[in-house]
Amino acid sequence: MSDHGCPGKAVSVSEYLRRIPKVELHAHLNGCIRHETLMDLAHERGATLSNRHFSAEPLHENLASPPNNGEHHSMYNIMPRSLQNCFDIFAEIPACVNDLSALRRITQEALEDFAAHHVAYLELRSTPKRLLRSHQDDQSQKVDKQVYIETVLEGIRDFQSKEKERFSHDPVLSSSRLPIVCNFIVAIDRSQSLEEATDTVHIAIDMFQRQQSRPSNLSPSIVGIDLGGNPTKNDFRTFQTLFQKARQAGLKVTIHCGEIPSRDEAVAILAFRPDRLGHALLLPSSLQKVLEDTKIPVETCPTSNVMTLELARSSNGNLVHGLSQHPCLAQWLQNNHPLSIGTDDPGVFHTNATKELVLLVNTFSLDPCAMAEKVADSVNYAFCNETLRQEINAKMREIMKEIHHSS
Ligand SMILES: CNc1ncnc2c1ncn2[C@@H]1O[C@H](COP(=O)(O)O)[C@@H](O)[C@H]1O
């Protein structure tokens, strides 16, 4: 171990980055679905998934010339995942996740996967939908969007109590990671109508206000509202008064921004001063300056950005090469802009919370310990209350010390 408490050569950088406690603030529930789960759900529901996007082959077998060194397989990705491909994929998922049991399963598995990568604090987001109670039910039997949110919250609560139970019986587990704490962000899909979005925001405000009357750090909470979905559809300004209303009710706001060049919309988003921004990629330089001056935290998602901006096309899917072409990350890192590092859609982009950090460290030759600090700092941009923030922060620092001692 070196003097400042960071690991020496006892563990590899990727193993060190796997062990450290993480904060995930940008993950879409239906983007987290495991490949096998999607296949199972499609099979059970008689849905057909397109071969182009859901090939059953393991990823590296799709490589034209797979790299020899196994360690580097995960740093390549040549599945077609342009922005359009992503939204084609999202259009196929509702036929598979069409009932509450599927929703329960994907919620449990998403938490399991983040916990396996030592995520200590997670803000999961999802667009509430009208689903069937059971996929065998008649199409007319759909439950409302509030039941969708309640089902996800219940799934989180169940997972957290199972974690608590496991941690109380397993001292090895307790010394290796923290039990995951998860809150929920209600997502608005911008391709939906204003009427649909209004309905969702009203449900979110109503549930949020009821939750305020019985505060608890043990139960998952609705903490914020997000605008996402296909950026070529609609505009933030269509929904702005709704976001204003949500903010007045006390919900935090995060907005997807700059996934395609769209100057006027970006001006309006920045003037609104969201609590966080998703991606913030293709802003004109004058607006990048506004972003940096206002210090609005950015939820950056490295693999997602490389794929949707198609930055690895010329390098046979080499993510490190792709990320080195990122329009703003190098500058944000250099200027110490507030960042959280997210997976976005781990099921779609074949990524996980560890891989995102390895990719960043490899691309920008970062010190892994400085990376760990940056990740821990990002709890400061979480939408949770101060008590919980401080509690998680303190626990993360404590377990980081233990990891440094044993590395
Ligand atoms: C690739 N970058 C992205 N940009 C914008 N929106 C995205 C996204 N990735 C995911 N979503 C949004 O999240 C939904 C899937 O999860 P939920 O059904 O809500 O759980 C997508 O349909 C889209 O609206």
Ligand as a Chemical Component Dictionary entry (heavy atoms), coordinates in Angstrom:
data_LIG
# 
_chem_comp.id                   LIG 
_chem_comp.type                 NON-POLYMER 
_chem_comp.pdbx_formal_charge   0 
_chem_comp.three_letter_code    LIG 
# 
loop_
_chem_comp_atom.comp_id 
_chem_comp_atom.atom_id 
_chem_comp_atom.alt_atom_id 
_chem_comp_atom.type_symbol 
_chem_comp_atom.charge 
_chem_comp_atom.model_Cartn_x 
_chem_comp_atom.model_Cartn_y 
_chem_comp_atom.model_Cartn_z 
_chem_comp_atom.pdbx_ordinal 
LIG C1  C1  C 0 -29.532 6.201 -24.228 1  
LIG N1  N1  N 0 -29.881 7.398 -23.558 2  
LIG C2  C2  C 0 -31.163 7.696 -23.166 3  
LIG N2  N2  N 0 -31.639 8.926 -23.448 4  
LIG C3  C3  C 0 -32.896 9.266 -23.141 5  
LIG N3  N3  N 0 -33.760 8.451 -22.542 6  
LIG C4  C4  C 0 -33.349 7.216 -22.229 7  
LIG C5  C5  C 0 -32.027 6.781 -22.511 8  
LIG N4  N4  N 0 -31.898 5.534 -22.049 9  
LIG C6  C6  C 0 -33.109 5.187 -21.528 10 
LIG N5  N5  N 0 -33.983 6.193 -21.648 11 
LIG C7  C7  C 0 -35.416 6.248 -21.238 12 
LIG O1  O1  O 0 -35.671 5.181 -20.334 13 
LIG C8  C8  C 0 -36.655 4.286 -20.856 14 
LIG C9  C9  C 0 -36.373 2.879 -20.415 15 
LIG O2  O2  O 0 -36.531 2.772 -19.021 16 
LIG P1  P1  P 0 -37.944 2.897 -18.273 17 
LIG O3  O3  O 0 -38.994 2.278 -19.188 18 
LIG O4  O4  O 0 -38.229 4.333 -18.049 19 
LIG O5  O5  O 0 -37.774 2.099 -17.028 20 
LIG C10 C10 C 0 -36.570 4.506 -22.364 21 
LIG O6  O6  O 0 -37.753 4.114 -23.028 22 
LIG C11 C11 C 0 -36.313 6.009 -22.440 23 
LIG O7  O7  O 0 -37.516 6.722 -22.262 24 
# 
loop_
_chem_comp_bond.comp_id 
_chem_comp_bond.atom_id_1 
_chem_comp_bond.atom_id_2 
_chem_comp_bond.value_order 
_chem_comp_bond.pdbx_ordinal 
LIG C1  N1  SING 1  
LIG N1  C2  SING 2  
LIG C2  N2  SING 3  
LIG C2  C5  DOUB 4  
LIG N2  C3  DOUB 5  
LIG C3  N3  SING 6  
LIG N3  C4  DOUB 7  
LIG C4  C5  SING 8  
LIG C4  N5  SING 9  
LIG C5  N4  SING 10 
LIG N4  C6  DOUB 11 
LIG C6  N5  SING 12 
LIG N5  C7  SING 13 
LIG C7  O1  SING 14 
LIG C7  C11 SING 15 
LIG O1  C8  SING 16 
LIG C8  C9  SING 17 
LIG C8  C10 SING 18 
LIG C9  O2  SING 19 
LIG O2  P1  SING 20 
LIG P1  O3  DOUB 21 
LIG P1  O4  SING 22 
LIG P1  O5  SING 23 
LIG C10 O6  SING 24 
LIG C10 C11 SING 25 
LIG C11 O7  SING 26 
# 
